[in-house]
Every structure is written in structure tokens, then in C-alpha cells.
Amino acid sequence: LASVIVFVTSVIVANKISVSEFGFFQFVYTYFIFIQASENLAHPNVLKSLFHDNIQEKNKVISSSFWLLMVMFGLFFCVALGVWFLTSDRIYLLLSILISGQLFRSLLGISYFFDYSLESSKSQISQLVGNISCGAFRSGIVFFSGNLSLQAAGLAGASALASFFWLLLSRSWFSLKSLVSFGPGMTSLAKKIFVSSAPLWLLSILHLVLFKVDVLLLWAMASSEDVAIYSNAVRLTEPWSFVVGAIATSFYPIFLAAKKESTLRYYKSVGFYFRMLTTIAVVMAVGLSLFAPLIVNILYGEKYAEVASVLRWHAFNLIPFFLVVGIQVFDVIENFKRFSIIKFVIAGIVAVGLNVLLIPTMGVYACVLASFVSYSGLALFFNMGHRRAWRFTMLTLRSFRYFRDDWGMITKMLHRIGKRS
């Protein structure tokens, strides 16, 4: 639902402002996403581990992570605002507005505790309220003004509103007084959180380099109109990413149980998992490619007609993208974390290199090609340097062979996953 709200809002805004202005805003927002990734320096896995070690100290953990993030994003905010005052470049004005929302998101520790205590619905509802309010504000205001500062304020307001609801829902065990009282040991705890989260933050940056750097390079080497065209093509494929995330999450306990039972059952379940992902990805890619002109015409009209030709090709990036997300489950199960970082570094270098070489001649289509090559390499061929990881590559390649009873098996498994969810 949150993805749908964000998608609909983006379509409305794209239709109401000029192509160049929309491209400019997409560039600034992508720039901001790299800054936003710094919230992973208080990574949810680290905080949940600390909650598990000493549940009685949960308020101290939340307060330590709050001050860590508040100081960090406070520095980002001051730098962005200072550069804007000195240069009058509105890139930094928009960045400072967006970063102001991150100051409120310093309360993320509360949301992570809800997840840890199996009350994730509270954090999800809070975020949903923020997204709905943000979508309503951004969609409404664009009919009266195309001011991008108001659009950025709407996104920052969503973070502020979600944070307010986190505080409201946690009032029985957490208060603002806990944040103000910087007790003994919190400095060392904040340092521990920072050091433990740093490798995970690095991995998140590598993810962004692979999936988002093309927008920044397209802005630097092409034009804002090209950024707008490419961003809208990507936006039409993004809503489907929740499908692979849901499937991977549902299969995780199945893999753990199968591995304990027998190696044969484990690899059979892995093989079926990849066949399922491949089948769904191929169907989605072919469908989006065939109906691209119709979809673009309904959502954007003639204004973004070129998006259709880009989407025809970009739709097929769903296939390696599904496999990239799907194979990450085994980074935890098989302890491939270090090898995964190496793969992402290589994939990022390939993506940046291809974009830099091809954008001057191919424009938007260079980003599509670079994404396909880097995703495919990450999902398949970069595993050649690791014996155990190569097994999963072979199972992935075999998933492109379809058997007569696969559709029946997939239907049954989807039914079981639905019931379990």
C-alpha cells in the first residue's frame, strides 16, 4: 500500500510539473538517498541484537542511537544549508529540507524495537500514516504550485509525522525525558553501535551505487529531461520489487528447515525457489514490455511518450533484479556476507564504468544496458570465484528450464505462502 501511494504521488507530480523540473527533483532526491543511507550507521540488526542482549536497557539503546543519528544528520543539514547560503544553488536548499526530515527519523530505534518485540504493525502503520499525508500534501499542492521546495517539505513532513506516531505508540515505556537524560555509558554504547553498523552501512552504500548511481551520472553527462524519462521508466518497474521481497522472506524459514532435514531437500527447495522467481520475473518483464506504450499513455500521456521505448527494454532488467534480491537470502544462510561485499564492489565498478563509457553515445539506454549487465553479473557470473556460491549459480541457470508441472507447484507454493502470511 505504501508503494502504491508513493507511485501514484510520483505520477501526479510528474504530470503537473515540467519534464526538466521533474528530472531535477529526481536527481536531488537520488542525491539525498545516499545521505539517508547514513541511518544504517545505527543499523536495525545491530540494535535488535542489543535489545536481545539486555532488554532492560532498551531505552538507553534507543537514546544512544538517537543522538548518534541526530549529530550526524545535524552536520549534514548544517553543511547543506551553509552551502546554499554561500552559493544560492537550490540543490542544497532542497537537500537541507529533505535532511530536516531525517532529524526526526533519528527516533528509528523505537521502530526497530517494535519489530524486535513482534509489534511491527505499529511502525508500519506509523509509516503508512506519514506516506498517506505526504502523498495527499504533494498531490494537492502541485495543482496550485510547482514549487519543488514544497515537494521536499512534503517528504520531510512524512518522516516527522511517522516519528510522532512512534513516540505516541511507545508512550507507555518510552518518553522524551529518556532522550534528554544522556546517562552514563551512552557514549560508549553509541560508539559500539557505530562500529558494529559500519560494515552494514558500507554494504548499503554499495547497493545504492549499483541501483541508483546511474541517475547521478545521467544528470552529470546528459540532461534533466533524460533523468525524468529514465526515472519514470524505472518507477514503472519498482512497484513489482515487493513481490520478490515477499517471496524471499517467506522462503527463508523453509530453507532453514530443509537444510536441517537433508542436503537433498535443501537444494531441491532452492532449485524450485529460483524457478519460481524466474517464471514470475519473465512473465512480468514480457507483460510490461508488450504493454509499455499503453501503460505510459494512460499514466503520463504524450508528455512522456519516450518513456515507453525505454520501458520496453528496461522491463527485462526485472529478471536479473529478481535473482539479485532472491540470492541475497543465502548470504545469511550460507554466510556469504564478505563475498557478497566483494561482488557488489565489482558490480558497482562495472555499472559505473559502463555508464561513463556509454552515456555520451547512448544516453538513457546506456543506463538500461549497464543495469542489465551489472545485475546479471551479480546474480550469476561473479559467483565463479566461490565454490559454494557457484552451486547457487548453477541452480539459478537451471531455473530457466521449465518443466510441465512447474505451474502447478508454483500455484500450490503461492497458496501456502499466502496462508502463512
C-alpha positions in Angstrom: 0.0 0.0 0.0 2.8 2.4 0.8 4.5 1.6 -2.5 1.2 2.3 -4.3 0.8 5.7 -2.5 4.4 6.7 -3.4 3.9 5.6 -7.0 0.6 7.4 -7.5 2.0 10.6 -6.0 5.0 10.4 -8.3 2.8 10.0 -11.4 0.6 13.0 -10.4 3.7 15.2 -9.7 5.4 14.2 -13.0 2.3 15.2 -14.9 1.8 18.6 -13.2 5.4 20.0 -13.5 7.7 20.3 -16.4 9.8 17.4 -17.6 13.1 19.3 -16.7 11.8 20.2 -13.2 10.8 16.6 -12.5 14.2 15.4 -13.7 15.9 17.9 -11.5 13.9 16.8 -8.5 14.7 13.1 -9.2 18.4 14.0 -9.3 18.2 15.8 -5.9 16.2 13.0 -4.3 18.7 10.4 -5.5 21.5 12.5 -4.1 19.6 12.6 -0.8 19.1 8.8 -0.7 22.9 8.4 -0.5 22.8 10.8 2.6 19.8 9.0 4.0 21.7 5.7 3.9 23.8 7.0 6.8 20.9 6.0 9.1 22.3 2.5 8.7 25.1 3.5 11.0 22.6 2.7 13.6 21.6 -0.5 11.7 18.4 -2.3 12.7 20.2 -5.7 13.0 22.7 -4.2 15.5 20.0 -2.5 17.6 17.9 -5.7 17.7 20.9 -7.6 18.8 21.5 -5.2 21.6 17.8 -5.4 22.6 18.2 -9.2 22.7 21.3 -9.0 24.9 19.7 -6.8 27.5 16.1 -5.9 27.1 16.1 -3.8 30.3 18.5 -1.3 28.6 16.2 -0.8 25.6 15.7 2.9 26.4 19.4 3.5 26.6 20.0 1.8 23.3 17.3 3.9 21.6 18.6 7.1 23.1 22.2 6.3 22.1 21.2 5.6 18.5 19.0 8.8 18.5 21.9 11.0 19.5 24.3 9.3 17.1 21.9 9.9 14.1 20.9 13.4 15.3 24.5 14.5 15.4 25.3 13.0 12.0 22.2 14.3 10.2 22.6 17.7 12.1 26.0 18.0 10.5 24.7 17.1 7.0 21.9 19.7 7.5 24.2 22.5 8.5 26.6 21.8 5.6 23.8 21.7 3.0 22.2 24.9 4.4 25.6 26.6 4.6 26.5 25.8 1.0 23.1 27.1 -0.1 23.7 30.4 1.7 27.1 30.7 0.0 26.1 29.6 -3.5 22.3 30.1 -3.7 22.2 26.8 -5.5 18.8 25.3 -4.9 20.1 21.8 -5.0 21.4 22.4 -1.5 18.2 24.2 -0.4 16.2 21.1 -1.4 18.7 18.8 0.2 18.6 20.7 3.5 14.8 20.5 3.6 14.9 16.7 2.9 17.6 16.2 5.5 15.5 18.0 8.1 13.1 15.1 7.9 16.0 12.8 8.8 16.5 14.6 12.1 13.1 13.3 13.1 13.9 9.8 11.8 16.7 9.7 14.4 14.0 8.0 16.5 14.2 4.9 14.3 15.3 2.9 17.3 11.7 2.9 18.5 10.5 1.4 15.2 13.2 -1.2 15.4 12.1 -2.2 18.9 8.6 -2.6 17.6 9.9 -5.1 15.0 12.0 -6.9 17.7 9.0 -7.2 20.0 6.8 -8.6 17.2 4.8 -5.4 17.1 5.9 -4.3 13.6 2.4 -3.3 12.7 2.8 -0.2 14.9 5.9 1.0 13.0 4.2 0.1 9.6 1.0 1.9 10.5 3.0 5.0 11.6 5.0 5.0 8.3 1.7 4.4 6.3 0.1 7.5 8.0 3.2 9.5 7.1 3.1 8.3 3.5 -0.6 9.0 3.1 -0.2 12.5 4.5 2.8 13.1 2.3 1.0 11.8 -0.8 -2.0 14.0 -0.1 0.0 17.1 0.5 2.3 16.7 -2.5 -0.5 15.7 -4.9 -2.7 18.6 -3.6 -0.1 21.3 -3.6 1.2 20.6 -7.1 -2.2 21.7 -8.5 -1.6 25.2 -7.1 2.2 25.4 -7.2 5.1 23.6 -8.9 7.5 24.8 -6.2 9.9 21.9 -5.6 10.7 23.2 -2.1 7.1 22.3 -1.1 7.5 18.9 -2.6 10.6 18.4 -0.5 8.8 19.7 2.6 6.1 17.1 2.0 8.6 14.3 2.0 10.3 15.7 5.2 6.9 16.0 6.8 6.2 12.3 6.2 9.2 11.4 8.3 8.3 13.9 11.0 4.7 12.5 11.2 5.8 8.9 11.3 8.3 9.8 14.1 5.5 11.5 16.1 3.4 8.3 15.9 6.4 6.2 17.0 6.6 8.3 20.1 2.8 8.2 20.6 2.6 4.4 20.4 5.6 3.9 22.7 4.5 6.4 25.4 3.8 3.6 27.9 7.6 2.7 28.1 9.5 5.5 26.4 9.4 9.3 26.8 11.2 12.3 25.6 12.9 12.5 29.1 14.8 9.4 28.1 16.3 11.2 25.2 17.2 14.3 27.1 18.9 12.5 30.0 22.2 11.4 28.5 23.2 8.9 31.1 26.5 7.1 31.9 27.7 4.6 29.4 25.7 6.1 26.5 28.8 7.4 24.7 30.5 4.0 24.7 27.2 2.4 23.6 26.8 4.9 20.7 30.4 4.1 19.7 29.6 0.4 19.8 26.5 0.9 17.7 28.6 2.9 15.1 31.4 0.4 14.9 29.2 -2.6 14.6 27.0 -0.9 12.0 29.8 0.5 9.8 30.2 -2.7 7.6 26.4 -2.9 7.1 26.3 0.8 6.2 29.1 0.2 3.6 27.0 -2.6 2.1 24.0 -0.3 1.8 26.2 2.3 0.0 27.3 -0.4 -2.4 23.7 -1.3 -3.1 22.9 2.3 -3.9 25.9 2.6 -6.2 24.6 -0.4 -8.1 20.9 0.6 -8.2 20.9 4.5 -8.1 24.2 5.9 -9.3 23.0 5.8 -13.0 20.6 8.7 -12.2 23.5 10.9 -10.9 25.7 10.0 -13.9 22.9 10.7 -16.3 22.4 14.1 -14.8 26.1 14.9 -15.0 26.6 13.6 -18.6 23.2 14.1 -20.2 20.2 16.4 -19.2 17.5 16.7 -16.6 14.9 15.6 -19.3 16.8 12.3 -19.7 16.8 11.9 -15.9 13.0 12.4 -16.0 12.5 9.9 -18.8 14.7 7.2 -17.2 13.3 7.8 -13.7 9.7 7.3 -14.9 10.7 4.1 -16.7 12.3 2.8 -13.5 9.3 3.9 -11.4 7.1 1.7 -13.5 9.1 -1.4 -12.6 9.8 -0.6 -8.9 6.3 -1.5 -7.6 6.9 -5.1 -8.5 10.1 -5.3 -6.4 7.9 -6.0 -3.3 7.0 -9.4 -4.9 10.5 -10.8 -4.8 11.0 -9.4 -1.3 7.8 -11.1 -0.1 8.8 -14.4 -1.7 12.4 -14.3 -0.3 11.1 -13.5 3.2 8.6 -16.4 3.1 11.1 -18.9 1.8 13.7 -18.1 4.4 12.3 -20.4 7.2 11.6 -23.1 4.6 15.3 -23.1 3.6 16.4 -23.3 7.3 14.1 -26.3 7.9 15.1 -28.1 4.7 18.8 -27.7 5.4 18.4 -29.3 8.9 16.4 -32.2 7.4 18.7 -33.1 4.5 21.0 -31.6 1.9 19.0 -33.1 -0.9 15.8 -31.5 0.2 17.6 -28.2 0.8 18.9 -28.0 -2.8 15.6 -29.1 -4.2 13.8 -26.3 -2.5 16.5 -23.9 -3.6 16.0 -25.1 -7.2 12.2 -24.6 -7.0 12.7 -21.2 -5.4 14.8 -20.0 -8.4 12.4 -21.5 -10.9 9.6 -19.6 -9.2 11.4 -16.3 -9.2 12.5 -16.7 -12.8 9.0 -17.6 -14.0 7.3 -14.6 -12.3 10.1 -12.2 -13.4 9.8 -13.4 -17.1 6.0 -13.0 -17.1 6.2 -9.5 -15.6 9.0 -8.4 -17.9 7.3 -9.6 -21.1 4.0 -8.1 -19.9 5.5 -4.7 -19.2 7.4 -4.7 -22.4 4.4 -5.6 -24.6 2.0 -3.1 -22.9 4.6 -0.3 -22.3 3.0 2.2 -24.8 -0.5 1.6 -23.4 0.7 1.9 -19.8 2.7 5.1 -20.4 -0.1 6.7 -22.4 -2.6 6.1 -19.6 -0.4 7.3 -16.8 1.7 10.1 -18.5 0.2 10.9 -21.9 2.2 12.3 -24.8 4.3 14.4 -22.5 6.4 11.3 -21.6 5.9 9.3 -24.8 9.6 8.4 -24.9 9.3 6.5 -21.6 7.5 3.7 -23.4 10.5 2.9 -25.6 12.8 2.9 -22.6 10.4 0.8 -20.6 10.3 -1.8 -23.4 13.9 -2.6 -22.7 14.2 -1.7 -19.0 11.4 -4.2 -18.2 13.8 -7.1 -18.8 16.0 -5.9 -16.0 13.4 -7.3 -13.7 14.7 -10.8 -14.5 18.3 -10.3 -13.1 17.0 -8.0 -10.5 14.7 -10.7 -9.1 17.6 -13.1 -9.0 19.9 -10.5 -7.3 17.4 -9.9 -4.5 16.5 -13.6 -4.3 20.1 -14.8 -3.9 20.7 -12.5 -1.0 18.8 -14.8 1.3 21.8 -17.2 1.1 24.2 -14.5 2.2 22.9 -15.1 5.7 22.1 -18.9 5.4 25.5 -19.8 3.9 27.5 -17.0 5.5 28.4 -15.3 2.2 28.5 -11.8 3.7 32.1 -11.0 2.9 31.9 -12.5 -0.5 28.7 -10.5 -1.1 30.5 -7.2 -0.4 33.2 -8.2 -3.0 30.6 -9.0 -5.6 28.8 -5.7 -5.0 32.1 -3.8 -5.3 32.7 -5.5 -8.7 29.1 -4.9 -9.9 29.3 -1.3 -8.9 32.5 -0.7 -10.8 31.0 -2.4 -13.9 27.9 -0.3 -13.6 29.7 3.0 -13.2 32.3 2.1 -15.9 29.6 1.2 -18.5 27.5 4.3 -17.7 30.5 6.6 -18.1 31.6 5.0 -21.4 28.1 4.7 -23.0 26.0 7.6 -21.8 27.7 10.1 -24.2 26.6 8.0 -27.2 23.6 6.0 -26.0 22.0 8.4 -23.5 19.2 6.8 -21.4 19.7 3.4 -23.0 23.2 3.2 -21.6 21.7 3.1 -18.1 19.4 0.3 -19.1 22.2 -1.7 -20.6 24.6 -1.1 -17.7 21.9 -2.2 -15.2 21.2 -5.4 -17.1 24.9 -6.3 -17.3 25.8 -5.5 -13.7 22.6 -7.2 -12.3 23.3 -10.3 -14.4 26.9 -10.4 -13.3 25.9 -10.0 -9.7 23.3 -12.7 -9.8 25.2 -15.2 -11.9 28.7 -14.9 -13.1 30.5 -13.1 -10.2 30.0 -16.3 -8.1 32.6 -18.1 -10.2 35.2 -17.2 -7.6 33.5 -19.0 -4.8 32.9 -22.8 -4.9 29.8 -23.0 -2.7 28.3 -19.8 -4.2 28.8 -21.3 -7.7 26.3 -24.1 -6.8 23.6 -21.5 -6.4 24.6 -20.0 -9.8 24.1 -23.4 -11.4 20.7 -23.8 -9.8 19.8 -20.3 -11.0 20.8 -21.1 -14.6 18.8 -24.4 -14.4 15.8 -22.3 -13.4 15.4 -21.1 -17.0 14.5 -24.7 -17.9 10.8 -25.1 -17.4 9.0 -28.4 -16.7 5.4 -29.4 -17.3 4.4 -29.4 -13.6 6.1 -26.2 -12.6 3.0 -24.1 -12.8 1.0 -26.5 -10.5 3.9 -26.5 -8.0 4.1 -22.7 -8.1 0.4 -22.3 -7.6 0.5 -24.6 -4.5 3.5 -22.8 -3.1 1.9 -19.4 -3.6 -1.2 -20.7 -1.8 0.9 -21.9 1.2 2.9 -18.6 1.3 -0.4 -16.7 1.3 -1.8 -18.7 4.1 1.4 -18.3 6.1 1.5 -14.6 5.5 
